[in-house]
Amino acid sequence: MLVDCLDGTFTGVILSKEVKELERSKFAMLPGTKVEVEIINPAMRHEDGYYIISITKLLQEATWETLIGQSNTDEVITVIPTEANLG
């Protein structure tokens, strides 16, 4: 998915793996939607020359900050697992 960044200053690409993760989480990416993104590694670029950007990395960081805040106040946290790994 190609994304215009900084009002067209450059074009970033969200890799297909992340696009699938966003679709699974029901994150709406409609044309014209403004979102915060992060350049994964400015030194590395996609094969077409675009910066590789991420939305999920920032969403994960925001989720962790929320969880840490709730943990610090001893708030009960209810979760629903959606994935698992072998580790």
C-alpha positions as CSV (number, residue, x, y, z in Angstrom):
1,M,0.0,0.0,0.0
2,L,1.4,3.4,-1.0
3,V,0.9,6.3,1.3
4,D,1.6,10.0,0.7
5,C,3.6,11.3,3.7
6,L,4.1,14.8,4.9
7,D,1.6,16.3,2.4
8,G,3.3,14.6,-0.5
9,T,6.9,15.2,0.5
10,F,7.6,11.5,0.0
11,T,5.7,8.3,-0.7
12,G,6.0,5.5,1.8
13,V,5.0,1.8,1.4
14,I,3.3,-0.3,3.9
15,L,4.3,-3.9,3.3
16,S,1.6,-6.5,2.5
17,K,2.2,-8.4,5.8
18,E,1.3,-5.3,7.7
19,V,-1.7,-4.5,5.5
20,K,-3.1,-7.9,6.3
21,E,-2.5,-7.3,10.0
22,L,-4.4,-4.0,9.7
23,E,-7.2,-5.6,7.9
24,R,-7.5,-8.4,10.5
25,S,-7.6,-5.8,13.3
26,K,-10.4,-3.9,11.3
27,F,-8.2,-0.8,11.1
28,A,-9.9,1.4,8.4
29,M,-7.5,2.8,5.8
30,L,-9.6,4.7,3.4
31,P,-8.3,7.2,0.8
32,G,-7.8,10.5,2.6
33,T,-7.4,9.0,6.1
34,K,-4.8,10.8,8.1
35,V,-2.6,8.5,10.2
36,E,0.6,8.7,12.0
37,V,3.3,6.5,10.5
38,E,6.9,5.6,11.3
39,I,9.8,5.0,8.9
40,I,11.1,1.6,9.8
41,N,14.7,2.2,8.7
42,P,15.6,5.3,6.8
43,A,18.8,3.6,5.4
44,M,16.8,0.8,3.9
45,R,14.2,1.3,1.1
46,H,11.7,-0.9,-0.7
47,E,12.9,-2.3,-4.0
48,D,11.0,0.5,-5.8
49,G,12.8,3.1,-3.8
50,Y,10.0,4.0,-1.3
51,Y,10.6,4.3,2.4
52,I,9.1,1.4,4.3
53,I,6.7,2.8,6.8
54,S,4.6,1.2,9.7
55,I,1.4,2.1,11.3
56,T,1.1,-1.0,13.5
57,K,4.4,-0.3,15.3
58,L,2.9,3.0,16.7
59,L,-0.4,1.3,17.5
60,Q,1.4,-1.3,19.5
61,E,3.4,1.3,21.4
62,A,0.2,3.2,22.2
63,T,-1.4,-0.1,23.4
64,W,1.6,-0.8,25.7
65,E,1.5,2.7,27.2
66,T,-2.2,2.2,27.9
67,L,-1.6,-1.2,29.5
68,I,1.3,0.1,31.6
69,G,-0.9,3.0,32.8
70,Q,-3.7,0.6,33.8
71,S,-1.2,-1.7,35.5
72,N,0.2,1.2,37.6
73,T,-3.2,2.0,38.9
74,D,-4.0,-1.7,39.7
75,E,-6.9,-1.5,37.2
76,V,-8.3,-4.9,36.1
77,I,-7.5,-5.6,32.5
78,T,-9.7,-7.9,30.4
79,V,-8.1,-9.3,27.3
80,I,-9.1,-11.5,24.5
81,P,-6.2,-13.4,22.9
82,T,-6.2,-13.3,19.1
83,E,-2.9,-14.9,18.2
84,A,-0.3,-17.2,19.7
85,N,3.3,-18.2,18.9
86,L,5.4,-21.1,19.8
87,G,7.5,-19.1,22.2
